[in-house]
């Protein structure tokens, strides 16, 4: 089984920083991509950031220049560094990977359980 466990959420004042972690475990042959999404109450889930296995990253316009997605292969963890946080960033954040469990197998999506981020004065 593949599991993604998130941590690092919390409450921070506007302008502050927070770093989310997503630990990936289980039998995985390869990860094709990794992403972060967020969802605020009353809103649809929104794509925030993505990173390919080759290291290329993309960001939603709303977070570009403030957020950074990284990966530490030594501990099998994906991070989302969030700087200069705004009230509009308040949401539940979810990490996601696209992965194959075997060579040539189906590419599946796997989600973390979510981490709450609250930006408030």
Biopython code that builds the backbone (N, CA, C, O; Angstrom):
import numpy as np
from Bio.PDB.StructureBuilder import StructureBuilder

atoms = [
    (1, "UNK", "N", (0.827, -1.184, 0.000)),
    (1, "UNK", "CA", (0.000, 0.000, 0.000)),
    (1, "UNK", "C", (0.873, 1.250, 0.000)),
    (1, "UNK", "O", (1.970, 1.262, 0.558)),
    (2, "UNK", "N", (0.368, 2.283, -0.628)),
    (2, "UNK", "CA", (1.052, 3.559, -0.683)),
    (2, "UNK", "C", (0.349, 4.522, 0.267)),
    (2, "UNK", "O", (-0.873, 4.665, 0.230)),
    (3, "UNK", "N", (1.127, 5.173, 1.111)),
    (3, "UNK", "CA", (0.569, 6.128, 2.053)),
    (3, "UNK", "C", (1.320, 7.447, 1.995)),
    (3, "UNK", "O", (2.539, 7.479, 1.828)),
    (4, "UNK", "N", (0.576, 8.531, 2.136)),
    (4, "UNK", "CA", (1.139, 9.864, 2.224)),
    (4, "UNK", "C", (0.650, 10.479, 3.526)),
    (4, "UNK", "O", (-0.553, 10.648, 3.724)),
    (5, "UNK", "N", (1.575, 10.812, 4.410)),
    (5, "UNK", "CA", (1.242, 11.369, 5.714)),
    (5, "UNK", "C", (1.761, 12.794, 5.790)),
    (5, "UNK", "O", (2.963, 13.031, 5.672)),
    (6, "UNK", "N", (0.851, 13.745, 5.987)),
    (6, "UNK", "CA", (1.198, 15.154, 6.025)),
    (6, "UNK", "C", (1.366, 15.651, 7.457)),
    (6, "UNK", "O", (0.765, 15.122, 8.392)),
    (7, "UNK", "N", (2.187, 16.667, 7.603)),
    (7, "UNK", "CA", (2.377, 17.328, 8.878)),
    (7, "UNK", "C", (2.881, 18.746, 8.631)),
    (7, "UNK", "O", (3.254, 19.095, 7.511)),
    (8, "UNK", "N", (2.887, 19.551, 9.677)),
    (8, "UNK", "CA", (3.429, 20.889, 9.582)),
    (8, "UNK", "C", (2.401, 21.998, 9.491)),
    (8, "UNK", "O", (2.769, 23.172, 9.456)),
    (9, "UNK", "N", (1.128, 21.658, 9.451)),
    (9, "UNK", "CA", (0.105, 22.672, 9.403)),
    (9, "UNK", "C", (-0.018, 23.403, 10.730)),
    (9, "UNK", "O", (0.522, 22.966, 11.747)),
    (10, "UNK", "N", (-0.730, 24.514, 10.710)),
    (10, "UNK", "CA", (-0.913, 25.288, 11.918)),
    (10, "UNK", "C", (-1.445, 26.674, 11.625)),
    (10, "UNK", "O", (-1.933, 26.960, 10.531)),
    (11, "UNK", "N", (-1.338, 27.522, 12.626)),
    (11, "UNK", "CA", (-1.818, 28.892, 12.537)),
    (11, "UNK", "C", (-0.624, 29.840, 12.486)),
    (11, "UNK", "O", (0.338, 29.695, 13.241)),
    (12, "UNK", "N", (-0.706, 30.807, 11.585)),
    (12, "UNK", "CA", (0.376, 31.762, 11.419)),
    (12, "UNK", "C", (-0.212, 33.123, 11.073)),
    (12, "UNK", "O", (-1.281, 33.207, 10.468)),
    (13, "UNK", "N", (0.482, 34.181, 11.455)),
    (13, "UNK", "CA", (0.036, 35.534, 11.141)),
    (13, "UNK", "C", (0.341, 35.884, 9.692)),
    (13, "UNK", "O", (1.267, 35.328, 9.102)),
    (14, "UNK", "N", (-0.428, 36.800, 9.113)),
    (14, "UNK", "CA", (-0.120, 37.240, 7.754)),
    (14, "UNK", "C", (1.329, 37.703, 7.638)),
    (14, "UNK", "O", (1.844, 38.404, 8.509)),
    (15, "UNK", "N", (1.973, 37.302, 6.553)),
    (15, "UNK", "CA", (3.376, 37.612, 6.348)),
    (15, "UNK", "C", (4.318, 36.564, 6.888)),
    (15, "UNK", "O", (5.517, 36.603, 6.612)),
    (16, "UNK", "N", (3.793, 35.626, 7.656)),
    (16, "UNK", "CA", (4.610, 34.580, 8.227)),
    (16, "UNK", "C", (4.876, 33.447, 7.259)),
    (16, "UNK", "O", (4.447, 33.479, 6.105)),
    (17, "UNK", "N", (5.591, 32.443, 7.749)),
    (17, "UNK", "CA", (5.976, 31.301, 6.931)),
    (17, "UNK", "C", (5.589, 29.999, 7.605)),
    (17, "UNK", "O", (5.449, 29.924, 8.825)),
    (18, "UNK", "N", (5.422, 28.988, 6.791)),
    (18, "UNK", "CA", (5.077, 27.663, 7.270)),
    (18, "UNK", "C", (5.612, 26.653, 6.261)),
    (18, "UNK", "O", (5.663, 26.928, 5.062)),
    (19, "UNK", "N", (6.008, 25.488, 6.753)),
    (19, "UNK", "CA", (6.517, 24.441, 5.869)),
    (19, "UNK", "C", (5.760, 23.148, 6.119)),
    (19, "UNK", "O", (5.765, 22.617, 7.230)),
    (20, "UNK", "N", (5.114, 22.651, 5.085)),
    (20, "UNK", "CA", (4.389, 21.395, 5.159)),
    (20, "UNK", "C", (5.269, 20.246, 4.695)),
    (20, "UNK", "O", (6.091, 20.402, 3.791)),
    (21, "UNK", "N", (5.087, 19.090, 5.325)),
    (21, "UNK", "CA", (5.816, 17.886, 4.952)),
    (21, "UNK", "C", (4.833, 16.805, 4.544)),
    (21, "UNK", "O", (3.721, 16.727, 5.066)),
    (22, "UNK", "N", (5.256, 15.980, 3.611)),
    (22, "UNK", "CA", (4.446, 14.861, 3.147)),
    (22, "UNK", "C", (5.364, 13.657, 2.999)),
    (22, "UNK", "O", (6.155, 13.588, 2.059)),
    (23, "UNK", "N", (5.263, 12.717, 3.918)),
    (23, "UNK", "CA", (6.110, 11.532, 3.914)),
    (23, "UNK", "C", (5.425, 10.430, 3.118)),
    (23, "UNK", "O", (4.290, 10.052, 3.408)),
    (24, "UNK", "N", (6.119, 9.925, 2.122)),
    (24, "UNK", "CA", (5.584, 8.892, 1.242)),
    (24, "UNK", "C", (6.158, 7.539, 1.641)),
    (24, "UNK", "O", (7.371, 7.399, 1.797)),
    (25, "UNK", "N", (5.301, 6.555, 1.805)),
    (25, "UNK", "CA", (5.744, 5.209, 2.144)),
    (25, "UNK", "C", (4.963, 4.187, 1.338)),
    (25, "UNK", "O", (3.911, 4.492, 0.776)),
    (26, "UNK", "N", (5.490, 2.974, 1.288)),
    (26, "UNK", "CA", (4.860, 1.903, 0.543)),
    (26, "UNK", "C", (5.687, 1.480, -0.648)),
    (26, "UNK", "O", (6.765, 2.017, -0.903)),
    (27, "UNK", "N", (5.171, 0.520, -1.364)),
    (27, "UNK", "CA", (5.872, -0.033, -2.516)),
    (27, "UNK", "C", (5.609, 0.832, -3.743)),
    (27, "UNK", "O", (4.496, 0.864, -4.268)),
    (28, "UNK", "N", (6.646, 1.530, -4.192)),
    (28, "UNK", "CA", (6.549, 2.419, -5.354)),
    (28, "UNK", "C", (7.734, 2.173, -6.266)),
    (28, "UNK", "O", (8.882, 2.182, -5.822)),
    (29, "UNK", "N", (7.455, 1.953, -7.540)),
    (29, "UNK", "CA", (8.530, 1.799, -8.503)),
    (29, "UNK", "C", (9.086, 3.153, -8.928)),
    (29, "UNK", "O", (10.301, 3.344, -8.980)),
    (30, "UNK", "N", (8.196, 4.087, -9.231)),
    (30, "UNK", "CA", (8.635, 5.407, -9.642)),
    (30, "UNK", "C", (7.541, 6.432, -9.372)),
    (30, "UNK", "O", (6.351, 6.119, -9.417)),
    (31, "UNK", "N", (7.962, 7.652, -9.093)),
    (31, "UNK", "CA", (7.053, 8.775, -8.933)),
    (31, "UNK", "C", (7.218, 9.679, -10.146)),
    (31, "UNK", "O", (8.299, 10.216, -10.388)),
    (32, "UNK", "N", (6.154, 9.844, -10.896)),
    (32, "UNK", "CA", (6.204, 10.677, -12.089)),
    (32, "UNK", "C", (6.014, 12.155, -11.788)),
    (32, "UNK", "O", (6.535, 13.015, -12.498)),
    (33, "UNK", "N", (5.273, 12.437, -10.742)),
    (33, "UNK", "CA", (5.035, 13.817, -10.394)),
    (33, "UNK", "C", (4.503, 13.941, -8.987)),
    (33, "UNK", "O", (3.952, 12.991, -8.431)),
    (34, "UNK", "N", (4.669, 15.109, -8.419)),
    (34, "UNK", "CA", (4.170, 15.384, -7.085)),
    (34, "UNK", "C", (3.558, 16.770, -7.072)),
    (34, "UNK", "O", (4.040, 17.682, -7.744)),
    (35, "UNK", "N", (2.493, 16.921, -6.301)),
    (35, "UNK", "CA", (1.742, 18.161, -6.312)),
    (35, "UNK", "C", (1.208, 18.483, -4.929)),
    (35, "UNK", "O", (1.114, 17.621, -4.055)),
    (36, "UNK", "N", (0.863, 19.750, -4.759)),
    (36, "UNK", "CA", (0.126, 20.210, -3.603)),
    (36, "UNK", "C", (-1.157, 20.885, -4.083)),
    (36, "UNK", "O", (-1.152, 21.656, -5.043)),
    (37, "UNK", "N", (-2.245, 20.579, -3.397)),
    (37, "UNK", "CA", (-3.537, 21.196, -3.631)),
    (37, "UNK", "C", (-4.036, 21.795, -2.326)),
    (37, "UNK", "O", (-3.525, 21.477, -1.252)),
    (38, "UNK", "N", (-5.034, 22.661, -2.425)),
    (38, "UNK", "CA", (-5.651, 23.193, -1.220)),
    (38, "UNK", "C", (-7.144, 23.374, -1.445)),
    (38, "UNK", "O", (-7.604, 23.533, -2.575)),
    (39, "UNK", "N", (-7.884, 23.346, -0.353)),
    (39, "UNK", "CA", (-9.320, 23.514, -0.414)),
    (39, "UNK", "C", (-9.799, 24.268, 0.814)),
    (39, "UNK", "O", (-9.577, 23.845, 1.949)),
    (40, "UNK", "N", (-10.457, 25.387, 0.570)),
    (40, "UNK", "CA", (-11.048, 26.182, 1.627)),
    (40, "UNK", "C", (-12.535, 25.869, 1.712)),
    (40, "UNK", "O", (-13.129, 25.460, 0.714)),
    (41, "UNK", "N", (-13.154, 26.051, 2.881)),
    (41, "UNK", "CA", (-14.590, 25.784, 3.014)),
    (41, "UNK", "C", (-15.404, 26.570, 1.993)),
    (41, "UNK", "O", (-15.231, 27.779, 1.843)),
    (42, "UNK", "N", (-16.295, 25.865, 1.291)),
    (42, "UNK", "CA", (-17.132, 26.496, 0.293)),
    (42, "UNK", "C", (-16.487, 26.652, -1.067)),
    (42, "UNK", "O", (-17.116, 27.176, -1.986)),
    (43, "UNK", "N", (-15.251, 26.212, -1.220)),
    (43, "UNK", "CA", (-14.533, 26.331, -2.484)),
    (43, "UNK", "C", (-14.129, 24.957, -2.997)),
    (43, "UNK", "O", (-13.990, 24.006, -2.227)),
    (44, "UNK", "N", (-13.943, 24.870, -4.300)),
    (44, "UNK", "CA", (-13.434, 23.646, -4.904)),
    (44, "UNK", "C", (-11.947, 23.508, -4.628)),
    (44, "UNK", "O", (-11.258, 24.490, -4.352)),
    (45, "UNK", "N", (-11.469, 22.291, -4.706)),
    (45, "UNK", "CA", (-10.058, 22.045, -4.512)),
    (45, "UNK", "C", (-9.254, 22.731, -5.616)),
    (45, "UNK", "O", (-9.612, 22.669, -6.792)),
    (46, "UNK", "N", (-8.176, 23.376, -5.220)),
    (46, "UNK", "CA", (-7.372, 24.194, -6.111)),
    (46, "UNK", "C", (-5.954, 23.647, -6.197)),
    (46, "UNK", "O", (-5.343, 23.321, -5.179)),
    (47, "UNK", "N", (-5.442, 23.549, -7.397)),
    (47, "UNK", "CA", (-4.061, 23.166, -7.595)),
    (47, "UNK", "C", (-3.134, 24.304, -7.175)),
    (47, "UNK", "O", (-3.383, 25.463, -7.506)),
    (48, "UNK", "N", (-2.084, 23.982, -6.461)),
    (48, "UNK", "CA", (-1.171, 24.981, -5.927)),
    (48, "UNK", "C", (0.201, 24.897, -6.573)),
    (48, "UNK", "O", (0.723, 25.902, -7.055)),
    (49, "UNK", "N", (0.790, 23.703, -6.586)),
    (49, "UNK", "CA", (2.155, 23.552, -7.071)),
    (49, "UNK", "C", (2.393, 22.123, -7.517)),
    (49, "UNK", "O", (1.771, 21.192, -7.006)),
    (50, "UNK", "N", (3.300, 21.951, -8.475)),
    (50, "UNK", "CA", (3.678, 20.629, -8.961)),
    (50, "UNK", "C", (5.173, 20.573, -9.219)),
    (50, "UNK", "O", (5.812, 21.583, -9.513)),
    (51, "UNK", "N", (5.712, 19.377, -9.103)),
    (51, "UNK", "CA", (7.124, 19.135, -9.374)),
    (51, "UNK", "C", (7.265, 17.798, -10.094)),
    (51, "UNK", "O", (6.706, 16.790, -9.662)),
    (52, "UNK", "N", (8.011, 17.796, -11.188)),
    (52, "UNK", "CA", (8.240, 16.568, -11.931)),
    (52, "UNK", "C", (9.414, 15.817, -11.328)),
    (52, "UNK", "O", (10.169, 16.357, -10.520)),
    (53, "UNK", "N", (9.553, 14.558, -11.736)),
    (53, "UNK", "CA", (10.677, 13.761, -11.254)),
    (53, "UNK", "C", (12.004, 14.332, -11.721)),
    (53, "UNK", "O", (13.041, 14.083, -11.107)),
    (54, "UNK", "N", (11.976, 15.100, -12.813)),
    (54, "UNK", "CA", (13.179, 15.736, -13.313)),
    (54, "UNK", "C", (13.546, 17.025, -12.613)),
    (54, "UNK", "O", (14.609, 17.589, -12.872)),
    (55, "UNK", "N", (12.680, 17.504, -11.726)),
    (55, "UNK", "CA", (12.988, 18.680, -10.946)),
    (55, "UNK", "C", (12.312, 19.958, -11.387)),
    (55, "UNK", "O", (12.454, 20.984, -10.721)),
    (56, "UNK", "N", (11.580, 19.932, -12.489)),
    (56, "UNK", "CA", (10.864, 21.121, -12.943)),
    (56, "UNK", "C", (9.645, 21.361, -12.068)),
    (56, "UNK", "O", (8.961, 20.416, -11.675)),
    (57, "UNK", "N", (9.374, 22.607, -11.766)),
    (57, "UNK", "CA", (8.251, 22.943, -10.908)),
    (57, "UNK", "C", (7.366, 24.000, -11.547)),
    (57, "UNK", "O", (7.823, 24.813, -12.350)),
    (58, "UNK", "N", (6.103, 23.975, -11.181)),
    (58, "UNK", "CA", (5.131, 24.955, -11.637)),
    (58, "UNK", "C", (4.259, 25.360, -10.464)),
    (58, "UNK", "O", (4.032, 24.580, -9.540)),
    (59, "UNK", "N", (3.769, 26.604, -10.515)),
    (59, "UNK", "CA", (2.992, 27.142, -9.414)),
    (59, "UNK", "C", (1.782, 27.897, -9.936)),
    (59, "UNK", "O", (1.813, 28.494, -11.012)),
    (60, "UNK", "N", (0.722, 27.856, -9.150)),
    (60, "UNK", "CA", (-0.431, 28.684, -9.451)),
    (60, "UNK", "C", (-0.040, 30.152, -9.316)),
    (60, "UNK", "O", (0.815, 30.502, -8.502)),
    (61, "UNK", "N", (-0.671, 31.004, -10.115)),
    (61, "UNK", "CA", (-0.336, 32.423, -10.081)),
    (61, "UNK", "C", (-0.513, 33.020, -8.682)),
    (61, "UNK", "O", (0.218, 33.932, -8.294)),
    (62, "UNK", "N", (-1.474, 32.507, -7.937)),
    (62, "UNK", "CA", (-1.769, 33.054, -6.628)),
    (62, "UNK", "C", (-0.654, 32.831, -5.610)),
    (62, "UNK", "O", (-0.586, 33.537, -4.604)),
    (63, "UNK", "N", (0.221, 31.858, -5.862)),
    (63, "UNK", "CA", (1.284, 31.542, -4.910)),
    (63, "UNK", "C", (2.671, 31.698, -5.499)),
    (63, "UNK", "O", (3.660, 31.532, -4.785)),
    (64, "UNK", "N", (2.771, 32.006, -6.761)),
    (64, "UNK", "CA", (4.059, 32.116, -7.434)),
    (64, "UNK", "C", (4.925, 33.176, -6.762)),
    (64, "UNK", "O", (4.479, 34.292, -6.497)),
    (65, "UNK", "N", (6.160, 32.803, -6.495)),
    (65, "UNK", "CA", (7.078, 33.698, -5.819)),
    (65, "UNK", "C", (7.039, 33.600, -4.316)),
    (65, "UNK", "O", (7.930, 34.118, -3.644)),
    (66, "UNK", "N", (6.029, 32.947, -3.767)),
    (66, "UNK", "CA", (5.886, 32.810, -2.322)),
    (66, "UNK", "C", (6.026, 31.371, -1.844)),
    (66, "UNK", "O", (6.527, 31.122, -0.748)),
    (67, "UNK", "N", (5.585, 30.424, -2.666)),
    (67, "UNK", "CA", (5.612, 29.011, -2.304)),
    (67, "UNK", "C", (6.692, 28.290, -3.095)),
    (67, "UNK", "O", (7.043, 28.695, -4.203)),
    (68, "UNK", "N", (7.212, 27.222, -2.514)),
    (68, "UNK", "CA", (8.225, 26.413, -3.175)),
    (68, "UNK", "C", (8.017, 24.945, -2.831)),
    (68, "UNK", "O", (7.905, 24.587, -1.659)),
    (69, "UNK", "N", (7.964, 24.097, -3.853)),
    (69, "UNK", "CA", (7.821, 22.661, -3.653)),
    (69, "UNK", "C", (9.180, 22.000, -3.841)),
    (69, "UNK", "O", (9.862, 22.240, -4.837)),
    (70, "UNK", "N", (9.566, 21.176, -2.887)),
    (70, "UNK", "CA", (10.850, 20.485, -2.942)),
    (70, "UNK", "C", (10.672, 19.027, -2.537)),
    (70, "UNK", "O", (9.610, 18.616, -2.070)),
    (71, "UNK", "N", (11.733, 18.264, -2.727)),
    (71, "UNK", "CA", (11.699, 16.847, -2.400)),
    (71, "UNK", "C", (13.029, 16.430, -1.806)),
    (71, "UNK", "O", (14.086, 16.827, -2.296)),
    (72, "UNK", "N", (12.979, 15.633, -0.756)),
    (72, "UNK", "CA", (14.162, 15.059, -0.139)),
    (72, "UNK", "C", (14.069, 13.549, -0.302)),
    (72, "UNK", "O", (13.332, 12.884, 0.425)),
    (73, "UNK", "N", (14.814, 13.014, -1.254)),
    (73, "UNK", "CA", (14.738, 11.589, -1.549)),
    (73, "UNK", "C", (15.303, 10.722, -0.425)),
    (73, "UNK", "O", (14.931, 9.555, -0.299)),
    (74, "UNK", "N", (16.195, 11.277, 0.390)),
    (74, "UNK", "CA", (16.805, 10.488, 1.455)),
    (74, "UNK", "C", (15.798, 10.092, 2.520)),
    (74, "UNK", "O", (15.963, 9.065, 3.178)),
    (75, "UNK", "N", (14.756, 10.893, 2.696)),
    (75, "UNK", "CA", (13.722, 10.577, 3.674)),
    (75, "UNK", "C", (12.358, 10.430, 3.013)),
    (75, "UNK", "O", (11.336, 10.379, 3.698)),
    (76, "UNK", "N", (12.340, 10.362, 1.690)),
    (76, "UNK", "CA", (11.122, 10.137, 0.920)),
    (76, "UNK", "C", (10.018, 11.119, 1.307)),
    (76, "UNK", "O", (8.886, 10.727, 1.590)),
    (77, "UNK", "N", (10.373, 12.393, 1.311)),
    (77, "UNK", "CA", (9.460, 13.426, 1.775)),
    (77, "UNK", "C", (9.341, 14.555, 0.758)),
    (77, "UNK", "O", (10.327, 14.973, 0.151)),
    (78, "UNK", "N", (8.127, 15.033, 0.589)),
    (78, "UNK", "CA", (7.826, 16.188, -0.245)),
    (78, "UNK", "C", (7.470, 17.349, 0.668)),
    (78, "UNK", "O", (6.764, 17.175, 1.661)),
    (79, "UNK", "N", (7.962, 18.533, 0.327)),
    (79, "UNK", "CA", (7.738, 19.711, 1.157)),
    (79, "UNK", "C", (7.042, 20.812, 0.369)),
    (79, "UNK", "O", (7.158, 20.898, -0.853)),
    (80, "UNK", "N", (6.329, 21.638, 1.089)),
    (80, "UNK", "CA", (5.800, 22.875, 0.537)),
    (80, "UNK", "C", (6.193, 24.001, 1.485)),
    (80, "UNK", "O", (5.625, 24.142, 2.568)),
    (81, "UNK", "N", (7.169, 24.801, 1.066)),
    (81, "UNK", "CA", (7.576, 25.967, 1.836)),
    (81, "UNK", "C", (6.678, 27.133, 1.453)),
    (81, "UNK", "O", (6.582, 27.488, 0.278)),
    (82, "UNK", "N", (6.026, 27.723, 2.431)),
    (82, "UNK", "CA", (5.084, 28.803, 2.197)),
    (82, "UNK", "C", (5.585, 30.050, 2.917)),
    (82, "UNK", "O", (5.689, 30.071, 4.144)),
    (83, "UNK", "N", (5.891, 31.080, 2.149)),
    (83, "UNK", "CA", (6.383, 32.334, 2.694)),
    (83, "UNK", "C", (5.403, 33.461, 2.402)),
    (83, "UNK", "O", (4.565, 33.361, 1.506)),
    (84, "UNK", "N", (5.523, 34.532, 3.173)),
    (84, "UNK", "CA", (4.659, 35.699, 3.003)),
    (84, "UNK", "C", (3.196, 35.285, 2.895)),
    (84, "UNK", "O", (2.494, 35.670, 1.959)),
    (85, "UNK", "N", (2.757, 34.509, 3.852)),
    (85, "UNK", "CA", (1.405, 33.968, 3.817)),
    (85, "UNK", "C", (0.352, 35.060, 3.944)),
    (85, "UNK", "O", (0.536, 36.055, 4.646)),
    (86, "UNK", "N", (-0.751, 34.844, 3.245)),
    (86, "UNK", "CA", (-1.873, 35.763, 3.239)),
    (86, "UNK", "C", (-3.108, 35.058, 3.781)),
    (86, "UNK", "O", (-3.159, 33.829, 3.839)),
    (87, "UNK", "N", (-4.097, 35.843, 4.174)),
    (87, "UNK", "CA", (-5.336, 35.270, 4.669)),
    (87, "UNK", "C", (-5.986, 34.369, 3.620)),
    (87, "UNK", "O", (-6.627, 33.373, 3.956)),
    (88, "UNK", "N", (-5.815, 34.724, 2.360)),
    (88, "UNK", "CA", (-6.387, 33.936, 1.275)),
    (88, "UNK", "C", (-5.762, 32.553, 1.142)),
    (88, "UNK", "O", (-6.304, 31.695, 0.446)),
    (89, "UNK", "N", (-4.630, 32.328, 1.798)),
    (89, "UNK", "CA", (-3.977, 31.020, 1.765)),
    (89, "UNK", "C", (-4.588, 30.036, 2.754)),
    (89, "UNK", "O", (-4.246, 28.854, 2.743)),
    (90, "UNK", "N", (-5.481, 30.510, 3.602)),
    (90, "UNK", "CA", (-6.118, 29.639, 4.589)),
    (90, "UNK", "C", (-6.901, 28.535, 3.886)),
    (90, "UNK", "O", (-7.791, 28.810, 3.081)),
    (91, "UNK", "N", (-6.565, 27.291, 4.195)),
    (91, "UNK", "CA", (-7.188, 26.147, 3.538)),
    (91, "UNK", "C", (-6.630, 24.863, 4.131)),
    (91, "UNK", "O", (-5.687, 24.884, 4.921)),
    (92, "UNK", "N", (-7.223, 23.757, 3.739)),
    (92, "UNK", "CA", (-6.647, 22.456, 3.998)),
    (92, "UNK", "C", (-5.774, 22.088, 2.808)),
    (92, "UNK", "O", (-6.231, 22.112, 1.665)),
    (93, "UNK", "N", (-4.531, 21.751, 3.073)),
    (93, "UNK", "CA", (-3.566, 21.471, 2.020)),
    (93, "UNK", "C", (-3.351, 19.971, 1.891)),
    (93, "UNK", "O", (-3.173, 19.269, 2.887)),
    (94, "UNK", "N", (-3.368, 19.491, 0.661)),
    (94, "UNK", "CA", (-3.217, 18.074, 0.368)),
    (94, "UNK", "C", (-2.032, 17.843, -0.555)),
    (94, "UNK", "O", (-1.878, 18.537, -1.560)),
    (95, "UNK", "N", (-1.201, 16.876, -0.219)),
    (95, "UNK", "CA", (-0.150, 16.471, -1.144)),
    (95, "UNK", "C", (-0.647, 15.303, -1.982)),
    (95, "UNK", "O", (-1.512, 14.535, -1.558)),
    (96, "UNK", "N", (-0.089, 15.185, -3.165)),
    (96, "UNK", "CA", (-0.490, 14.143, -4.103)),
    (96, "UNK", "C", (0.706, 13.718, -4.945)),
    (96, "UNK", "O", (1.525, 14.547, -5.341)),
    (97, "UNK", "N", (0.796, 12.419, -5.213)),
    (97, "UNK", "CA", (1.805, 11.925, -6.132)),
    (97, "UNK", "C", (1.147, 11.122, -7.240)),
    (97, "UNK", "O", (0.088, 10.523, -7.049)),
    (98, "UNK", "N", (1.784, 11.118, -8.393)),
    (98, "UNK", "CA", (1.440, 10.222, -9.481)),
    (98, "UNK", "C", (2.563, 9.197, -9.550)),
    (98, "UNK", "O", (3.724, 9.550, -9.760)),
    (99, "UNK", "N", (2.212, 7.928, -9.372)),
    (99, "UNK", "CA", (3.252, 6.919, -9.221)),
    (99, "UNK", "C", (2.850, 5.601, -9.854)),
    (99, "UNK", "O", (1.669, 5.295, -10.019)),
    (100, "UNK", "N", (3.878, 4.826, -10.205)),
    (100, "UNK", "CA", (3.701, 3.457, -10.656)),
    (100, "UNK", "C", (4.249, 2.536, -9.579)),
    (100, "UNK", "O", (5.334, 2.772, -9.046)),
    (101, "UNK", "N", (3.510, 1.500, -9.262)),
    (101, "UNK", "CA", (3.967, 0.547, -8.266)),
    (101, "UNK", "C", (4.881, -0.519, -8.854)),
    (101, "UNK", "O", (5.666, -1.132, -8.132)),
    (102, "UNK", "N", (4.783, -0.742, -10.159)),
    (102, "UNK", "CA", (5.666, -1.669, -10.859)),
    (102, "UNK", "C", (6.067, -1.049, -12.185)),
    (102, "UNK", "O", (5.382, -0.166, -12.701)),
    (103, "UNK", "N", (7.179, -1.514, -12.733)),
    (103, "UNK", "CA", (7.644, -1.035, -14.014)),
    (103, "UNK", "C", (6.615, -1.348, -15.101)),
    (103, "UNK", "O", (6.229, -2.503, -15.285)),
    (104, "UNK", "N", (6.179, -0.323, -15.811)),
    (104, "UNK", "CA", (5.181, -0.497, -16.847)),
    (104, "UNK", "C", (3.758, -0.580, -16.348)),
    (104, "UNK", "O", (2.835, -0.786, -17.136)),
    (105, "UNK", "N", (3.566, -0.423, -15.051)),
    (105, "UNK", "CA", (2.254, -0.504, -14.464)),
    (105, "UNK", "C", (1.444, 0.770, -14.645)),
    (105, "UNK", "O", (1.905, 1.747, -15.237)),
    (106, "UNK", "N", (0.241, 0.733, -14.126)),
    (106, "UNK", "CA", (-0.671, 1.853, -14.240)),
    (106, "UNK", "C", (-0.187, 3.022, -13.392)),
    (106, "UNK", "O", (0.316, 2.839, -12.284)),
    (107, "UNK", "N", (-0.346, 4.219, -13.932)),
    (107, "UNK", "CA", (-0.007, 5.428, -13.204)),
    (107, "UNK", "C", (-1.208, 5.831, -12.359)),
    (107, "UNK", "O", (-2.265, 6.171, -12.891)),
    (108, "UNK", "N", (-1.044, 5.792, -11.051)),
    (108, "UNK", "CA", (-2.122, 6.102, -10.124)),
    (108, "UNK", "C", (-1.821, 7.357, -9.316)),
    (108, "UNK", "O", (-0.669, 7.752, -9.139)),
    (109, "UNK", "N", (-2.892, 7.965, -8.835)),
    (109, "UNK", "CA", (-2.760, 9.101, -7.955)),
    (109, "UNK", "C", (-2.974, 8.699, -6.507)),
    (109, "UNK", "O", (-3.852, 7.893, -6.202)),
    (110, "UNK", "N", (-2.168, 9.264, -5.613)),
    (110, "UNK", "CA", (-2.265, 8.970, -4.193)),
    (110, "UNK", "C", (-2.268, 10.289, -3.429)),
    (110, "UNK", "O", (-1.501, 11.200, -3.741)),
    (111, "UNK", "N", (-3.140, 10.382, -2.425)),
    (111, "UNK", "CA", (-3.371, 11.623, -1.705)),
    (111, "UNK", "C", (-3.000, 11.513, -0.234)),
    (111, "UNK", "O", (-3.140, 10.458, 0.384)),
    (112, "UNK", "N", (-2.527, 12.622, 0.308)),
    (112, "UNK", "CA", (-2.345, 12.734, 1.740)),
    (112, "UNK", "C", (-3.659, 13.046, 2.423)),
    (112, "UNK", "O", (-4.667, 13.305, 1.766)),
    (113, "UNK", "N", (-3.642, 13.020, 3.759)),
    (113, "UNK", "CA", (-4.876, 13.190, 4.523)),
    (113, "UNK", "C", (-5.283, 14.644, 4.691)),
    (113, "UNK", "O", (-6.408, 14.924, 5.106)),
    (114, "UNK", "N", (-4.401, 15.560, 4.379)),
    (114, "UNK", "CA", (-4.682, 16.975, 4.505)),
    (114, "UNK", "C", (-4.064, 17.588, 5.746)),
    (114, "UNK", "O", (-3.976, 16.945, 6.792)),
    (115, "UNK", "N", (-3.640, 18.826, 5.623)),
    (115, "UNK", "CA", (-3.080, 19.589, 6.735)),
    (115, "UNK", "C", (-3.707, 20.979, 6.743)),
    (115, "UNK", "O", (-3.721, 21.666, 5.721)),
    (116, "UNK", "N", (-4.219, 21.384, 7.884)),
    (116, "UNK", "CA", (-4.889, 22.677, 7.990)),
    (116, "UNK", "C", (-3.884, 23.799, 8.160)),
    (116, "UNK", "O", (-2.999, 23.740, 9.013)),
    (117, "UNK", "N", (-4.036, 24.824, 7.329)),
    (117, "UNK", "CA", (-3.237, 26.032, 7.420)),
    (117, "UNK", "C", (-4.183, 27.212, 7.624)),
    (117, "UNK", "O", (-5.077, 27.452, 6.812)),
    (118, "UNK", "N", (-3.978, 27.934, 8.701)),
    (118, "UNK", "CA", (-4.807, 29.094, 9.008)),
    (118, "UNK", "C", (-3.921, 30.324, 9.112)),
    (118, "UNK", "O", (-2.995, 30.367, 9.922)),
    (119, "UNK", "N", (-4.207, 31.316, 8.292)),
    (119, "UNK", "CA", (-3.459, 32.569, 8.289)),
    (119, "UNK", "C", (-4.385, 33.647, 8.837)),
    (119, "UNK", "O", (-5.350, 34.041, 8.183)),
    (120, "UNK", "N", (-4.087, 34.114, 10.028)),
    (120, "UNK", "CA", (-4.967, 35.059, 10.701)),
    (120, "UNK", "C", (-4.174, 35.901, 11.681)),
    (120, "UNK", "O", (-3.218, 35.431, 12.297)),
    (121, "UNK", "N", (-4.585, 37.156, 11.816)),
    (121, "UNK", "CA", (-3.973, 38.043, 12.789)),
    (121, "UNK", "C", (-4.632, 37.927, 14.153)),
    (121, "UNK", "O", (-4.231, 38.613, 15.093)),
]
sb = StructureBuilder()
sb.init_structure("model")
sb.init_model(0)
sb.init_chain("A")
sb.init_seg("    ")
for serial, (resi, resn, name, xyz) in enumerate(atoms, 1):
    if name == "N":
        sb.init_residue(resn, " ", resi, " ")
    sb.init_atom(name, np.array(xyz, "f"), 0.0, 1.0, " ", f" {name:<3s}", serial, name[0])
structure = sb.get_structure()
